[in-house]
Amino acid sequence: MDSVAVLHRDEQCVVVEKPSGVPVHRSAEHPDATRPLLQRTRDTVGMHVYPVHRLDRPVSGVVLFALSSASAAQFQEALGSGSCIKEYSALVRGEIGAAGRSERPLTNRDTGRIQEASTEWEPTRTWTVPSHGPISLIRVRIHTGRRHQIRRHLAHERHAILGDTTHGKGGVNRFMREEFGLGRIFLHASRLALEHPETGMSLVVESSLPSDLARVLESLEAQESD
């Protein structure tokens, strides 16, 4: 059985750490996924779970499941509130020297409908890589939950997330894979904070950068100190 790391559990929800490469649930988009996160979480906690939100398959990090359909509706409302914080770590092309924000509307690829979208970011660290140029680690917060929102907004700003095979650049992705061992998109859902709909208390769950991404940063630090 493929168990998952449980970051928080109470009578209404369970919050787990999604590994990269695992979809949240079964879909026609992922016909090869025999053990999605929903099934792994169900088997880990020993009861049925209800998806509240999702992360793209290659993205890792915090995912919340409700333990009843009624709780799922409550948590979905809480996640959509203005007080909810959904924070990510991302490694991107170029130098980001100051905080930024994108309010660029995004088109839903299934319906063709234009949707409002809001993403903000702030720089954490920048490295200059010989023969390539600057690379920035940033902290990202989203205020809406559109498909590929962070990836699309940052690509439009010419700061594509490294390792993103859909919205990024193949050349730089190959370079990062060969030189720094980056084998997937460098995007990690690191923090989820919201008001618990049942208790009214603040629920804050954090997830450390997984080892594969942490090693990339260590390699960047090492090349800069050489």
C-alpha positions in Angstrom: 0.0 0.0 0.0 1.2 3.5 -0.9 0.7 5.4 2.3 0.9 9.2 2.5 2.3 11.6 5.1 -0.5 13.0 7.2 0.2 16.6 8.2 -3.0 17.2 10.2 -6.2 15.3 11.1 -9.3 16.1 13.0 -12.9 15.0 13.0 -13.8 17.0 9.9 -10.7 16.8 7.7 -7.3 15.3 7.0 -4.4 17.2 5.4 -1.7 15.2 3.6 1.5 15.8 1.6 1.1 15.0 -2.0 4.1 13.6 -3.8 5.0 14.8 -7.2 3.7 12.6 -10.0 0.6 11.5 -8.2 -2.8 12.9 -9.4 -5.3 13.9 -6.7 -8.0 11.6 -8.2 -8.7 9.4 -11.2 -9.6 11.1 -14.4 -9.5 10.5 -18.2 -6.5 12.9 -18.2 -4.5 10.4 -16.1 -5.5 6.9 -17.4 -2.2 5.4 -16.1 -2.8 6.5 -12.5 -3.7 3.3 -10.6 -3.2 4.8 -7.1 -4.2 8.5 -7.0 -3.8 10.5 -3.8 -7.5 10.1 -2.9 -7.2 6.3 -2.7 -3.9 6.5 -0.9 -5.3 8.9 1.7 -8.4 6.8 2.1 -6.3 3.7 2.8 -4.0 5.6 5.1 -6.7 7.0 7.4 -9.0 4.0 7.0 -12.1 5.8 5.9 -13.6 7.5 2.9 -12.3 11.0 2.1 -13.7 13.8 -0.1 -11.6 16.0 -2.3 -11.8 19.7 -1.5 -9.2 21.1 -3.9 -6.4 19.8 -6.1 -2.8 20.2 -7.2 -1.6 19.4 -10.7 0.0 16.0 -11.0 3.7 17.1 -11.1 3.2 19.6 -8.2 3.9 18.5 -4.6 2.6 19.7 -1.3 -0.3 20.3 1.0 -3.7 18.9 0.0 -6.8 18.9 2.2 -9.5 16.2 2.2 -12.8 16.4 4.1 -14.1 13.4 6.0 -17.8 13.9 4.9 -19.6 15.5 2.1 -21.1 18.1 4.4 -17.6 19.0 5.6 -16.3 19.1 2.0 -18.8 21.8 1.1 -17.8 23.8 4.2 -14.1 23.6 3.5 -14.6 24.5 -0.2 -16.4 27.7 1.0 -13.5 28.4 3.5 -10.9 27.9 0.8 -12.7 30.4 -1.4 -12.8 33.1 1.2 -10.6 36.1 1.1 -8.9 35.1 4.4 -7.6 31.8 3.1 -3.8 31.6 2.3 -2.5 29.2 -0.3 1.3 29.6 -0.5 3.8 28.0 -2.8 7.5 27.9 -3.4 8.7 28.2 -7.0 12.0 28.4 -8.9 11.7 30.5 -12.0 13.7 31.9 -14.9 15.2 35.4 -14.6 15.7 37.8 -11.7 12.8 38.9 -9.7 14.0 41.8 -7.6 10.7 43.0 -6.1 7.2 41.7 -5.2 4.8 41.5 -8.1 1.2 40.5 -8.9 -0.8 39.4 -11.9 -4.6 39.9 -12.3 -4.6 38.6 -15.9 -7.8 36.8 -16.6 -7.4 33.1 -17.8 -9.5 31.1 -20.2 -11.0 27.9 -19.0 -9.8 25.4 -21.6 -12.9 23.2 -21.2 -15.6 25.8 -21.4 -13.8 28.7 -23.1 -15.1 31.0 -20.4 -12.9 33.9 -19.2 -12.2 33.7 -15.5 -10.8 36.2 -13.1 -7.4 35.1 -11.6 -5.1 36.7 -9.0 -1.5 35.7 -8.2 1.1 37.5 -6.2 4.8 36.7 -5.5 7.8 38.0 -3.7 11.5 37.1 -4.2 13.4 34.9 -1.7 16.8 34.3 -3.3 18.5 34.8 -6.7 21.4 32.9 -8.2 23.4 33.7 -11.3 24.2 30.6 -13.2 27.2 30.7 -15.7 26.1 30.2 -19.3 22.5 30.7 -18.3 21.8 33.8 -16.3 19.7 34.5 -13.2 17.3 32.1 -11.5 15.0 33.2 -8.7 13.3 31.4 -5.8 10.0 33.0 -5.0 7.1 32.7 -2.6 3.8 32.7 -4.4 0.2 33.2 -3.1 -2.9 32.7 -5.1 -6.3 34.3 -4.4 -8.2 32.2 -7.0 -7.8 28.6 -8.1 -7.7 28.4 -11.9 -6.1 25.6 -13.8 -2.3 26.1 -14.1 -2.8 29.6 -12.7 0.6 30.1 -11.2 2.3 28.5 -14.2 0.4 30.6 -16.7 0.7 33.9 -14.9 4.5 33.5 -14.4 5.1 32.4 -17.9 3.3 35.4 -19.2 5.6 37.6 -17.1 8.6 35.8 -18.7 9.4 34.0 -15.5 8.4 30.5 -16.4 8.7 28.0 -13.6 11.7 25.7 -14.1 10.9 22.2 -15.0 7.4 23.1 -16.4 7.1 21.1 -19.6 3.7 22.7 -20.5 4.3 26.4 -20.1 8.1 26.6 -19.8 11.1 26.4 -22.1 12.6 23.0 -23.2 16.1 24.3 -23.5 16.4 25.7 -20.0 14.5 22.7 -18.6 17.1 20.3 -20.1 19.9 22.5 -18.7 18.4 22.4 -15.2 17.9 18.6 -15.5 21.4 17.9 -16.7 23.3 20.5 -14.5 21.2 20.5 -11.3 19.1 17.3 -11.4 15.7 19.0 -11.6 13.5 16.2 -13.0 10.1 17.9 -12.6 8.4 21.2 -12.1 9.8 23.2 -9.2 6.5 24.1 -7.7 5.5 23.1 -4.1 2.4 23.9 -2.1 4.1 24.9 1.1 1.4 26.4 3.3 -2.3 26.4 3.7 -4.0 28.6 6.3 -7.8 29.0 6.7 -10.5 29.4 9.3 -11.7 25.9 10.3 -15.4 26.0 9.4 -16.4 23.8 12.3 -14.3 25.2 15.1 -13.8 28.7 13.9 -10.1 28.3 14.9 -7.2 29.0 12.5 -6.0 25.9 10.7 -2.4 26.3 9.5 -0.6 23.5 7.8 3.0 23.7 6.4 5.0 21.4 4.2 8.8 21.5 3.9 10.4 21.5 0.5 10.8 17.8 -0.6 14.3 16.4 -0.9 14.5 16.4 -4.7 13.8 20.2 -4.8 16.0 20.9 -1.8 18.9 19.2 -3.6 18.5 21.6 -6.5 18.8 24.6 -4.2 21.9 23.0 -2.6 23.5 22.5 -6.0 22.8 26.1 -6.9 24.4 27.3 -3.6 27.4 25.0 -4.3 28.0 26.3 -7.8 27.9 29.9 -6.6 30.4 29.3 -3.9 32.9 27.6 -6.2 
